[in-house]
Every structure is written in C-alpha cells, then in structure tokens.
Amino acid sequence: MLVVDDEPDLRTLYELTLLREGYDVDSAGSVEEAWARLSERSYSAVISDMRLPDGTGLELLRRLEAAGRPEKTVVITAYGSAENAVEALKAGAFDYLTKPVDLRQFRSVVASALGRPTAAAPAPAPSAPSARSGGAARTPP
C-alpha cells in the first residue's frame, strides 16, 4: 500500500497504523514521488492527502484511473467539503476522509477498500466524517 502525504508526522502515523494491521507500506511526500513509486510496482491501495506540494491527490487519482491502475484510492484532506467529497468519489476514490482522521475509521475504510473484514468501531467524532459512511461506523457483513 502507498501512503502519500507531505506532512512527515502524519505520513508516519498512517504508515505505523497500517504496519500494525499487517500491511506492506511504502510512502511518498509528493505526487512526483508517488508516481515514481507507482512506476516501480503495483499497490493494493493508495492513501493520499488532497493537497500536496506539487499537485493534488485528485490529480494523482485521475492519473491512476486514466492509466487503468488497479489500486483502490482513499483521499484524506484537512479541507473537507461535500463538493470535494463528491468530486473525489466521482473521480474514482473508494472513500474520502477528513482530518483529523479517526484511526479506527481509517483502519476500517482501508480494510473495506481491500475487501478485508472489519471490526465494528464506534462512530467517529463529528469532525472526521467519511464520505461513504456519512460519518457512521460500519459493521461487519
């Protein structure tokens, strides 16, 4: 899985969270660095911040879609709005999360994107809604 965020502390937090869940994780701090990693291999998922120093997570998502890449994409942003969420989902994002990210919800969204069973989690704080879940916790199938 590839984590793309220009904030080193958040990138490390996401990496450690995913490593604890048993995922193989690479990271990048920019669109250019992410694309360089993507040119070397395929990933099960790409988790990308919306605003990056050299572009946006949405541009990265559109590029992945145009190239017919198989990666599921989760977009994370501190600048959440309904319009941004709809735009990301229309561009092919699996889900859209707003910062601060609730790590239980983060783990659940990633597991869901990869078709893994998820543990029931309490509803996230109102400041961290998910576009797909509408802020509600998911329960296992």
N, C-alpha and C positions, 0 to 999 in steps of 0.2 A: 504494500500500500504506500502511496506517496502523499506526504503532508507538505502543503505549500503555504507558508506564512512568512512575512518579512520580519515579524517580531520574534526574536530568538527565544524569549521566555515562553511564549505561547506555543511555538513550534515544539519546544522541548516537552512542554506539558502534554500536548497531543500525542507526541511520539511515545512518551513513557506510559500514558494511558493505554495506547494501542499495544505496546510491547507487553504490558501486563495481561492483556487479553489474548496474547499468543500470536499476534500478527507480526509479519515481517515488515519493517517500516524503513523507508528512505525519506529524506526531506529535502526541501529546496526553499530558498528565500526570495525567489523571483519567478516570473513567467519564463524568462530565458533559461534559468537553471532547471526549472521543472521540465521544460520541453527537451532539454539536453538529457535529463534522466529518462524521460519517456521515449527518447530515440534509442536508448540502450536496451530497454526491456518493457514488457507489459506489466501492468499492476492490476490487482483486483479492484482497487478503488483509488480515487484521488480526492483528497480533502483539501480544499483551497480557500484561503481568505479571499474576500471580494476585491479589496484594494491592495495592490502590490506596487512596488516602486516603478516597474516597467510595464504596467498594464493592469488588467483586472482578471479575477477568477472567471468571470463570464467570458472574456476573450479566450482564456485557456479552455474552458468548457466547449465553446463553439469550435475551436480548433480541433479538439478531440472528436467532437461529433462529425465534423467535416472529413476527418481522416478515417472515420469508421472505427475508431478505437473502442474496445470493449469495456473500458473502465467505467464503473459507476462513479458519479461525482457528487460530493456533498460540498456546498458552498457555505462559508461562515463569514459573517460581517458584523461590524460594530455599527453599521449604518443601515439597520433593518427598516424596511417598509413593505407594505403589501405589494406595491408595484415592483420593487426589486425581487421579492419572492416569486411573484408570478413570472417575471422576466427570466429568472434563473430556471424555474421549472419548465417553462416553455422551451428554453434552450437545451433542455435535456438533463438538468440536475436531478438526482434522486431525491435530494432534500436540501433545505436551506435552514441554517441555524443562525441565531443572533447572539452576539457577545453581550454579557459574559455567558459562556457556554456552560450549561449544567453537564457535568461529566457523565452522570448516569444516562442522561438523554443522549449525549454524544455517543457513548458506547452502544446504546440501543439502536440509534439511527445507523451506525456503521454496521452492526450485526444484521439489521434488517436489509440494508443495501446488499449485503453479501449472502443473504438467504440463510443466515445462522439464526438459531432460536435465541430469543432474548428473554431475560428475566423481567418480570413485572417491576416497574420502577414507579416511585411516587411522582405525581405531577410536578413538572419543573416550575420554578419561580416564574411569575408573570413576565419578568424582563427577558426571559430566554425562550420564546415560543419557537416551535418548529413549524415550517410551512406545511408539511404533510400532516402532522398530528394536530395542528391547531393549538399546540401547547399542552395537549393531553398526553398522558403516558400511554404507551402501547402495552397490550397484554399479549402473552404468547398465544400462538394459534392452537 
